């Protein structure tokens, strides 16, 4: 990729993040932040530091999933017709969708990271993968049902990859820097 193309992709990613942030009303962010802060204080106060942070991670996961639903379904405008494509890899034939494909991976990395910090049983990578895939399928099904956005199989694949990447980042970091 040439320097100009990389700069264009970077700018398009930046615009995508801004659009994703702006489509959800500011009050939702403020409310979620307030609930999260209060949750941390209460969980740590009543459950102790280690268990409190574990419960806070669960609360953070729930809030992040809610934000994903807000930005992809709840606050998205309704289309006049259902827009969908259920062919796998269809978006790979469209270079203009490269940034969107990358973003679909990136927005699910935090889900995988939180799940990676919460799940500690053997085979938890599969559980994380199934949870990420289930969340993504639910979003795409709701987009299809309520005619909001563009429902596609490629999004499910990219979101699931993002969840797995986030999960692996946590597991690799734990391997490199063991816990106390």
mmCIF file of the C-alpha atoms, coordinates in Angstrom:
data_MODEL
# 
_entry.id   MODEL 
# 
loop_
_atom_site.group_PDB 
_atom_site.id 
_atom_site.type_symbol 
_atom_site.label_atom_id 
_atom_site.label_alt_id 
_atom_site.label_comp_id 
_atom_site.label_asym_id 
_atom_site.label_entity_id 
_atom_site.label_seq_id 
_atom_site.pdbx_PDB_ins_code 
_atom_site.Cartn_x 
_atom_site.Cartn_y 
_atom_site.Cartn_z 
_atom_site.occupancy 
_atom_site.B_iso_or_equiv 
_atom_site.pdbx_formal_charge 
_atom_site.auth_seq_id 
_atom_site.auth_comp_id 
_atom_site.auth_asym_id 
_atom_site.auth_atom_id 
_atom_site.pdbx_PDB_model_num 
ATOM 1   C CA . UNK A 1 1   ? 0.000   0.000   0.000  1.00 0.00 ? 1   UNK A CA 1 
ATOM 2   C CA . UNK A 1 2   ? 1.347   3.425   -0.928 1.00 0.00 ? 2   UNK A CA 1 
ATOM 3   C CA . UNK A 1 3   ? 1.731   6.203   1.638  1.00 0.00 ? 3   UNK A CA 1 
ATOM 4   C CA . UNK A 1 4   ? -1.223  8.123   0.156  1.00 0.00 ? 4   UNK A CA 1 
ATOM 5   C CA . UNK A 1 5   ? -3.473  5.036   0.302  1.00 0.00 ? 5   UNK A CA 1 
ATOM 6   C CA . UNK A 1 6   ? -2.466  4.376   3.930  1.00 0.00 ? 6   UNK A CA 1 
ATOM 7   C CA . UNK A 1 7   ? -3.259  7.980   4.822  1.00 0.00 ? 7   UNK A CA 1 
ATOM 8   C CA . UNK A 1 8   ? -6.663  7.697   3.111  1.00 0.00 ? 8   UNK A CA 1 
ATOM 9   C CA . UNK A 1 9   ? -7.455  4.500   5.024  1.00 0.00 ? 9   UNK A CA 1 
ATOM 10  C CA . UNK A 1 10  ? -6.338  6.129   8.297  1.00 0.00 ? 10  UNK A CA 1 
ATOM 11  C CA . UNK A 1 11  ? -8.573  9.144   7.667  1.00 0.00 ? 11  UNK A CA 1 
ATOM 12  C CA . UNK A 1 12  ? -11.498 6.908   6.743  1.00 0.00 ? 12  UNK A CA 1 
ATOM 13  C CA . UNK A 1 13  ? -11.017 4.871   9.944  1.00 0.00 ? 13  UNK A CA 1 
ATOM 14  C CA . UNK A 1 14  ? -10.923 8.087   11.944 1.00 0.00 ? 14  UNK A CA 1 
ATOM 15  C CA . UNK A 1 15  ? -14.175 9.274   10.320 1.00 0.00 ? 15  UNK A CA 1 
ATOM 16  C CA . UNK A 1 16  ? -15.776 5.892   11.020 1.00 0.00 ? 16  UNK A CA 1 
ATOM 17  C CA . UNK A 1 17  ? -14.882 6.145   14.732 1.00 0.00 ? 17  UNK A CA 1 
ATOM 18  C CA . UNK A 1 18  ? -16.292 9.667   14.879 1.00 0.00 ? 18  UNK A CA 1 
ATOM 19  C CA . UNK A 1 19  ? -19.510 8.589   13.152 1.00 0.00 ? 19  UNK A CA 1 
ATOM 20  C CA . UNK A 1 20  ? -19.841 5.592   15.475 1.00 0.00 ? 20  UNK A CA 1 
ATOM 21  C CA . UNK A 1 21  ? -19.391 7.858   18.494 1.00 0.00 ? 21  UNK A CA 1 
ATOM 22  C CA . UNK A 1 22  ? -21.786 10.555  17.264 1.00 0.00 ? 22  UNK A CA 1 
ATOM 23  C CA . UNK A 1 23  ? -24.691 8.276   16.392 1.00 0.00 ? 23  UNK A CA 1 
ATOM 24  C CA . UNK A 1 24  ? -25.340 7.546   20.082 1.00 0.00 ? 24  UNK A CA 1 
ATOM 25  C CA . UNK A 1 25  ? -26.698 10.443  22.192 1.00 0.00 ? 25  UNK A CA 1 
ATOM 26  C CA . UNK A 1 26  ? -24.219 11.874  24.692 1.00 0.00 ? 26  UNK A CA 1 
ATOM 27  C CA . UNK A 1 27  ? -26.601 11.113  27.578 1.00 0.00 ? 27  UNK A CA 1 
ATOM 28  C CA . UNK A 1 28  ? -26.193 7.377   26.923 1.00 0.00 ? 28  UNK A CA 1 
ATOM 29  C CA . UNK A 1 29  ? -22.417 7.635   27.360 1.00 0.00 ? 29  UNK A CA 1 
ATOM 30  C CA . UNK A 1 30  ? -22.806 9.727   30.499 1.00 0.00 ? 30  UNK A CA 1 
ATOM 31  C CA . UNK A 1 31  ? -25.349 7.327   31.971 1.00 0.00 ? 31  UNK A CA 1 
ATOM 32  C CA . UNK A 1 32  ? -23.227 4.269   31.240 1.00 0.00 ? 32  UNK A CA 1 
ATOM 33  C CA . UNK A 1 33  ? -20.143 5.913   32.716 1.00 0.00 ? 33  UNK A CA 1 
ATOM 34  C CA . UNK A 1 34  ? -22.092 6.830   35.859 1.00 0.00 ? 34  UNK A CA 1 
ATOM 35  C CA . UNK A 1 35  ? -23.451 3.306   36.243 1.00 0.00 ? 35  UNK A CA 1 
ATOM 36  C CA . UNK A 1 36  ? -19.990 1.837   35.694 1.00 0.00 ? 36  UNK A CA 1 
ATOM 37  C CA . UNK A 1 37  ? -18.311 4.110   38.253 1.00 0.00 ? 37  UNK A CA 1 
ATOM 38  C CA . UNK A 1 38  ? -21.023 3.458   40.821 1.00 0.00 ? 38  UNK A CA 1 
ATOM 39  C CA . UNK A 1 39  ? -20.817 -0.258  40.065 1.00 0.00 ? 39  UNK A CA 1 
ATOM 40  C CA . UNK A 1 40  ? -17.054 -0.353  40.667 1.00 0.00 ? 40  UNK A CA 1 
ATOM 41  C CA . UNK A 1 41  ? -17.423 1.441   43.996 1.00 0.00 ? 41  UNK A CA 1 
ATOM 42  C CA . UNK A 1 42  ? -20.265 -0.815  45.164 1.00 0.00 ? 42  UNK A CA 1 
ATOM 43  C CA . UNK A 1 43  ? -18.726 -4.066  43.942 1.00 0.00 ? 43  UNK A CA 1 
ATOM 44  C CA . UNK A 1 44  ? -15.344 -3.309  45.506 1.00 0.00 ? 44  UNK A CA 1 
ATOM 45  C CA . UNK A 1 45  ? -16.956 -2.087  48.743 1.00 0.00 ? 45  UNK A CA 1 
ATOM 46  C CA . UNK A 1 46  ? -19.194 -5.138  49.164 1.00 0.00 ? 46  UNK A CA 1 
ATOM 47  C CA . UNK A 1 47  ? -17.224 -7.904  47.453 1.00 0.00 ? 47  UNK A CA 1 
ATOM 48  C CA . UNK A 1 48  ? -13.598 -6.916  48.055 1.00 0.00 ? 48  UNK A CA 1 
ATOM 49  C CA . UNK A 1 49  ? -10.999 -5.797  45.554 1.00 0.00 ? 49  UNK A CA 1 
ATOM 50  C CA . UNK A 1 50  ? -10.459 -8.960  43.473 1.00 0.00 ? 50  UNK A CA 1 
ATOM 51  C CA . UNK A 1 51  ? -14.102 -10.076 43.268 1.00 0.00 ? 51  UNK A CA 1 
ATOM 52  C CA . UNK A 1 52  ? -15.217 -6.451  42.890 1.00 0.00 ? 52  UNK A CA 1 
ATOM 53  C CA . UNK A 1 53  ? -13.052 -5.948  39.832 1.00 0.00 ? 53  UNK A CA 1 
ATOM 54  C CA . UNK A 1 54  ? -14.343 -9.222  38.360 1.00 0.00 ? 54  UNK A CA 1 
ATOM 55  C CA . UNK A 1 55  ? -17.938 -8.027  38.773 1.00 0.00 ? 55  UNK A CA 1 
ATOM 56  C CA . UNK A 1 56  ? -16.924 -4.651  37.377 1.00 0.00 ? 56  UNK A CA 1 
ATOM 57  C CA . UNK A 1 57  ? -15.583 -6.433  34.281 1.00 0.00 ? 57  UNK A CA 1 
ATOM 58  C CA . UNK A 1 58  ? -18.938 -8.135  33.830 1.00 0.00 ? 58  UNK A CA 1 
ATOM 59  C CA . UNK A 1 59  ? -20.684 -4.764  34.166 1.00 0.00 ? 59  UNK A CA 1 
ATOM 60  C CA . UNK A 1 60  ? -18.271 -3.250  31.642 1.00 0.00 ? 60  UNK A CA 1 
ATOM 61  C CA . UNK A 1 61  ? -18.986 -6.097  29.186 1.00 0.00 ? 61  UNK A CA 1 
ATOM 62  C CA . UNK A 1 62  ? -22.742 -5.577  29.520 1.00 0.00 ? 62  UNK A CA 1 
ATOM 63  C CA . UNK A 1 63  ? -22.378 -1.832  29.000 1.00 0.00 ? 63  UNK A CA 1 
ATOM 64  C CA . UNK A 1 64  ? -20.102 -2.256  25.984 1.00 0.00 ? 64  UNK A CA 1 
ATOM 65  C CA . UNK A 1 65  ? -22.532 -4.711  24.388 1.00 0.00 ? 65  UNK A CA 1 
ATOM 66  C CA . UNK A 1 66  ? -25.336 -2.218  25.036 1.00 0.00 ? 66  UNK A CA 1 
ATOM 67  C CA . UNK A 1 67  ? -23.266 0.493   23.314 1.00 0.00 ? 67  UNK A CA 1 
ATOM 68  C CA . UNK A 1 68  ? -22.752 -1.823  20.337 1.00 0.00 ? 68  UNK A CA 1 
ATOM 69  C CA . UNK A 1 69  ? -26.511 -2.313  20.097 1.00 0.00 ? 69  UNK A CA 1 
ATOM 70  C CA . UNK A 1 70  ? -27.073 1.440   20.427 1.00 0.00 ? 70  UNK A CA 1 
ATOM 71  C CA . UNK A 1 71  ? -24.692 2.287   17.590 1.00 0.00 ? 71  UNK A CA 1 
ATOM 72  C CA . UNK A 1 72  ? -25.718 -0.541  15.259 1.00 0.00 ? 72  UNK A CA 1 
ATOM 73  C CA . UNK A 1 73  ? -29.464 -0.924  15.860 1.00 0.00 ? 73  UNK A CA 1 
ATOM 74  C CA . UNK A 1 74  ? -31.179 1.299   18.422 1.00 0.00 ? 74  UNK A CA 1 
ATOM 75  C CA . UNK A 1 75  ? -30.101 4.769   17.240 1.00 0.00 ? 75  UNK A CA 1 
ATOM 76  C CA . UNK A 1 76  ? -29.639 3.911   13.586 1.00 0.00 ? 76  UNK A CA 1 
ATOM 77  C CA . UNK A 1 77  ? -32.173 5.285   11.130 1.00 0.00 ? 77  UNK A CA 1 
ATOM 78  C CA . UNK A 1 78  ? -34.686 2.930   9.549  1.00 0.00 ? 78  UNK A CA 1 
ATOM 79  C CA . UNK A 1 79  ? -34.307 2.017   5.890  1.00 0.00 ? 79  UNK A CA 1 
ATOM 80  C CA . UNK A 1 80  ? -37.254 1.973   3.517  1.00 0.00 ? 80  UNK A CA 1 
ATOM 81  C CA . UNK A 1 81  ? -36.390 -1.583  2.461  1.00 0.00 ? 81  UNK A CA 1 
ATOM 82  C CA . UNK A 1 82  ? -34.427 -4.431  4.012  1.00 0.00 ? 82  UNK A CA 1 
ATOM 83  C CA . UNK A 1 83  ? -30.778 -4.193  3.025  1.00 0.00 ? 83  UNK A CA 1 
ATOM 84  C CA . UNK A 1 84  ? -28.803 -7.403  3.300  1.00 0.00 ? 84  UNK A CA 1 
ATOM 85  C CA . UNK A 1 85  ? -26.291 -9.713  1.667  1.00 0.00 ? 85  UNK A CA 1 
ATOM 86  C CA . UNK A 1 86  ? -25.895 -13.210 3.039  1.00 0.00 ? 86  UNK A CA 1 
ATOM 87  C CA . UNK A 1 87  ? -23.089 -14.307 0.708  1.00 0.00 ? 87  UNK A CA 1 
ATOM 88  C CA . UNK A 1 88  ? -19.828 -14.952 2.518  1.00 0.00 ? 88  UNK A CA 1 
ATOM 89  C CA . UNK A 1 89  ? -16.893 -12.736 1.452  1.00 0.00 ? 89  UNK A CA 1 
ATOM 90  C CA . UNK A 1 90  ? -19.051 -10.556 -0.801 1.00 0.00 ? 90  UNK A CA 1 
ATOM 91  C CA . UNK A 1 91  ? -17.503 -7.399  0.679  1.00 0.00 ? 91  UNK A CA 1 
ATOM 92  C CA . UNK A 1 92  ? -14.008 -8.532  -0.348 1.00 0.00 ? 92  UNK A CA 1 
ATOM 93  C CA . UNK A 1 93  ? -14.865 -7.657  -3.943 1.00 0.00 ? 93  UNK A CA 1 
ATOM 94  C CA . UNK A 1 94  ? -15.448 -4.053  -2.886 1.00 0.00 ? 94  UNK A CA 1 
ATOM 95  C CA . UNK A 1 95  ? -12.262 -2.138  -2.014 1.00 0.00 ? 95  UNK A CA 1 
ATOM 96  C CA . UNK A 1 96  ? -14.401 0.753   -0.742 1.00 0.00 ? 96  UNK A CA 1 
ATOM 97  C CA . UNK A 1 97  ? -15.534 -1.496  2.140  1.00 0.00 ? 97  UNK A CA 1 
ATOM 98  C CA . UNK A 1 98  ? -12.016 -2.211  3.453  1.00 0.00 ? 98  UNK A CA 1 
ATOM 99  C CA . UNK A 1 99  ? -12.308 0.302   6.280  1.00 0.00 ? 99  UNK A CA 1 
ATOM 100 C CA . UNK A 1 100 ? -15.738 -0.973  7.269  1.00 0.00 ? 100 UNK A CA 1 
ATOM 101 C CA . UNK A 1 101 ? -14.401 -4.536  7.389  1.00 0.00 ? 101 UNK A CA 1 
ATOM 102 C CA . UNK A 1 102 ? -11.470 -3.422  9.545  1.00 0.00 ? 102 UNK A CA 1 
ATOM 103 C CA . UNK A 1 103 ? -13.822 -1.507  11.853 1.00 0.00 ? 103 UNK A CA 1 
ATOM 104 C CA . UNK A 1 104 ? -16.036 -4.562  12.253 1.00 0.00 ? 104 UNK A CA 1 
ATOM 105 C CA . UNK A 1 105 ? -12.985 -6.384  13.587 1.00 0.00 ? 105 UNK A CA 1 
ATOM 106 C CA . UNK A 1 106 ? -11.840 -3.497  15.804 1.00 0.00 ? 106 UNK A CA 1 
ATOM 107 C CA . UNK A 1 107 ? -15.182 -2.824  17.539 1.00 0.00 ? 107 UNK A CA 1 
ATOM 108 C CA . UNK A 1 108 ? -15.337 -6.406  18.836 1.00 0.00 ? 108 UNK A CA 1 
ATOM 109 C CA . UNK A 1 109 ? -11.770 -6.543  20.188 1.00 0.00 ? 109 UNK A CA 1 
ATOM 110 C CA . UNK A 1 110 ? -12.887 -5.090  23.570 1.00 0.00 ? 110 UNK A CA 1 
ATOM 111 C CA . UNK A 1 111 ? -15.539 -7.824  23.869 1.00 0.00 ? 111 UNK A CA 1 
ATOM 112 C CA . UNK A 1 112 ? -12.854 -10.465 23.420 1.00 0.00 ? 112 UNK A CA 1 
ATOM 113 C CA . UNK A 1 113 ? -10.499 -8.708  25.829 1.00 0.00 ? 113 UNK A CA 1 
ATOM 114 C CA . UNK A 1 114 ? -13.110 -8.558  28.577 1.00 0.00 ? 114 UNK A CA 1 
ATOM 115 C CA . UNK A 1 115 ? -14.099 -12.180 27.974 1.00 0.00 ? 115 UNK A CA 1 
ATOM 116 C CA . UNK A 1 116 ? -10.423 -13.150 28.007 1.00 0.00 ? 116 UNK A CA 1 
ATOM 117 C CA . UNK A 1 117 ? -10.022 -11.578 31.425 1.00 0.00 ? 117 UNK A CA 1 
ATOM 118 C CA . UNK A 1 118 ? -13.195 -13.207 32.759 1.00 0.00 ? 118 UNK A CA 1 
ATOM 119 C CA . UNK A 1 119 ? -13.017 -16.737 31.334 1.00 0.00 ? 119 UNK A CA 1 
ATOM 120 C CA . UNK A 1 120 ? -10.411 -18.949 32.941 1.00 0.00 ? 120 UNK A CA 1 
ATOM 121 C CA . UNK A 1 121 ? -11.536 -22.493 32.188 1.00 0.00 ? 121 UNK A CA 1 
ATOM 122 C CA . UNK A 1 122 ? -10.067 -24.887 29.654 1.00 0.00 ? 122 UNK A CA 1 
ATOM 123 C CA . UNK A 1 123 ? -11.580 -24.283 26.233 1.00 0.00 ? 123 UNK A CA 1 
ATOM 124 C CA . UNK A 1 124 ? -12.656 -20.763 27.163 1.00 0.00 ? 124 UNK A CA 1 
ATOM 125 C CA . UNK A 1 125 ? -11.494 -19.530 23.743 1.00 0.00 ? 125 UNK A CA 1 
ATOM 126 C CA . UNK A 1 126 ? -14.415 -21.433 22.227 1.00 0.00 ? 126 UNK A CA 1 
ATOM 127 C CA . UNK A 1 127 ? -16.837 -19.910 24.739 1.00 0.00 ? 127 UNK A CA 1 
ATOM 128 C CA . UNK A 1 128 ? -15.505 -16.429 23.912 1.00 0.00 ? 128 UNK A CA 1 
ATOM 129 C CA . UNK A 1 129 ? -15.816 -17.162 20.188 1.00 0.00 ? 129 UNK A CA 1 
ATOM 130 C CA . UNK A 1 130 ? -19.411 -18.369 20.595 1.00 0.00 ? 130 UNK A CA 1 
ATOM 131 C CA . UNK A 1 131 ? -20.365 -15.357 22.730 1.00 0.00 ? 131 UNK A CA 1 
ATOM 132 C CA . UNK A 1 132 ? -18.841 -12.915 20.218 1.00 0.00 ? 132 UNK A CA 1 
ATOM 133 C CA . UNK A 1 133 ? -20.512 -14.699 17.320 1.00 0.00 ? 133 UNK A CA 1 
ATOM 134 C CA . UNK A 1 134 ? -23.870 -14.776 19.149 1.00 0.00 ? 134 UNK A CA 1 
ATOM 135 C CA . UNK A 1 135 ? -23.746 -11.053 19.889 1.00 0.00 ? 135 UNK A CA 1 
ATOM 136 C CA . UNK A 1 136 ? -22.918 -10.321 16.259 1.00 0.00 ? 136 UNK A CA 1 
ATOM 137 C CA . UNK A 1 137 ? -25.655 -12.616 14.897 1.00 0.00 ? 137 UNK A CA 1 
ATOM 138 C CA . UNK A 1 138 ? -28.149 -10.919 17.218 1.00 0.00 ? 138 UNK A CA 1 
ATOM 139 C CA . UNK A 1 139 ? -27.113 -7.472  15.943 1.00 0.00 ? 139 UNK A CA 1 
ATOM 140 C CA . UNK A 1 140 ? -27.368 -8.560  12.300 1.00 0.00 ? 140 UNK A CA 1 
ATOM 141 C CA . UNK A 1 141 ? -30.741 -10.258 12.889 1.00 0.00 ? 141 UNK A CA 1 
ATOM 142 C CA . UNK A 1 142 ? -32.113 -7.119  14.574 1.00 0.00 ? 142 UNK A CA 1 
ATOM 143 C CA . UNK A 1 143 ? -30.778 -4.941  11.752 1.00 0.00 ? 143 UNK A CA 1 
ATOM 144 C CA . UNK A 1 144 ? -32.542 -7.211  9.274  1.00 0.00 ? 144 UNK A CA 1 
ATOM 145 C CA . UNK A 1 145 ? -35.764 -7.415  11.285 1.00 0.00 ? 145 UNK A CA 1 
ATOM 146 C CA . UNK A 1 146 ? -36.066 -3.692  12.022 1.00 0.00 ? 146 UNK A CA 1 
ATOM 147 C CA . UNK A 1 147 ? -34.614 -2.595  8.637  1.00 0.00 ? 147 UNK A CA 1 
ATOM 148 C CA . UNK A 1 148 ? -31.733 -0.667  10.211 1.00 0.00 ? 148 UNK A CA 1 
ATOM 149 C CA . UNK A 1 149 ? -28.323 -0.682  8.644  1.00 0.00 ? 149 UNK A CA 1 
ATOM 150 C CA . UNK A 1 150 ? -27.086 -3.405  6.352  1.00 0.00 ? 150 UNK A CA 1 
ATOM 151 C CA . UNK A 1 151 ? -27.346 -6.999  7.532  1.00 0.00 ? 151 UNK A CA 1 
ATOM 152 C CA . UNK A 1 152 ? -24.584 -9.280  6.278  1.00 0.00 ? 152 UNK A CA 1 
ATOM 153 C CA . UNK A 1 153 ? -22.723 -12.480 7.053  1.00 0.00 ? 153 UNK A CA 1 
ATOM 154 C CA . UNK A 1 154 ? -19.337 -10.805 6.544  1.00 0.00 ? 154 UNK A CA 1 
ATOM 155 C CA . UNK A 1 155 ? -20.029 -8.571  9.567  1.00 0.00 ? 155 UNK A CA 1 
ATOM 156 C CA . UNK A 1 156 ? -20.613 -11.649 11.726 1.00 0.00 ? 156 UNK A CA 1 
ATOM 157 C CA . UNK A 1 157 ? -17.336 -13.134 10.516 1.00 0.00 ? 157 UNK A CA 1 
ATOM 158 C CA . UNK A 1 158 ? -15.372 -9.911  11.104 1.00 0.00 ? 158 UNK A CA 1 
ATOM 159 C CA . UNK A 1 159 ? -16.934 -9.314  14.530 1.00 0.00 ? 159 UNK A CA 1 
ATOM 160 C CA . UNK A 1 160 ? -16.124 -12.878 15.584 1.00 0.00 ? 160 UNK A CA 1 
ATOM 161 C CA . UNK A 1 161 ? -12.522 -12.458 14.401 1.00 0.00 ? 161 UNK A CA 1 
ATOM 162 C CA . UNK A 1 162 ? -12.307 -9.233  16.424 1.00 0.00 ? 162 UNK A CA 1 
ATOM 163 C CA . UNK A 1 163 ? -13.603 -10.995 19.531 1.00 0.00 ? 163 UNK A CA 1 
ATOM 164 C CA . UNK A 1 164 ? -11.027 -13.760 19.070 1.00 0.00 ? 164 UNK A CA 1 
ATOM 165 C CA . UNK A 1 165 ? -8.210  -11.232 18.529 1.00 0.00 ? 165 UNK A CA 1 
ATOM 166 C CA . UNK A 1 166 ? -9.156  -9.439  21.766 1.00 0.00 ? 166 UNK A CA 1 
ATOM 167 C CA . UNK A 1 167 ? -9.336  -12.737 23.643 1.00 0.00 ? 167 UNK A CA 1 
ATOM 168 C CA . UNK A 1 168 ? -5.918  -13.790 22.346 1.00 0.00 ? 168 UNK A CA 1 
ATOM 169 C CA . UNK A 1 169 ? -4.369  -10.406 23.212 1.00 0.00 ? 169 UNK A CA 1 
ATOM 170 C CA . UNK A 1 170 ? -5.326  -10.956 26.847 1.00 0.00 ? 170 UNK A CA 1 
ATOM 171 C CA . UNK A 1 171 ? -4.166  -14.582 26.898 1.00 0.00 ? 171 UNK A CA 1 
ATOM 172 C CA . UNK A 1 172 ? -0.844  -13.730 25.237 1.00 0.00 ? 172 UNK A CA 1 
ATOM 173 C CA . UNK A 1 173 ? -0.278  -10.824 27.616 1.00 0.00 ? 173 UNK A CA 1 
ATOM 174 C CA . UNK A 1 174 ? -0.940  -13.163 30.560 1.00 0.00 ? 174 UNK A CA 1 
ATOM 175 C CA . UNK A 1 175 ? 1.582   -15.617 29.146 1.00 0.00 ? 175 UNK A CA 1 
ATOM 176 C CA . UNK A 1 176 ? 4.188   -12.875 28.746 1.00 0.00 ? 176 UNK A CA 1 
ATOM 177 C CA . UNK A 1 177 ? 3.426   -11.175 32.085 1.00 0.00 ? 177 UNK A CA 1 
ATOM 178 C CA . UNK A 1 178 ? 2.122   -13.816 34.523 1.00 0.00 ? 178 UNK A CA 1 
ATOM 179 C CA . UNK A 1 179 ? -0.427  -12.786 37.121 1.00 0.00 ? 179 UNK A CA 1 
ATOM 180 C CA . UNK A 1 180 ? 0.534   -12.240 40.716 1.00 0.00 ? 180 UNK A CA 1 
# 
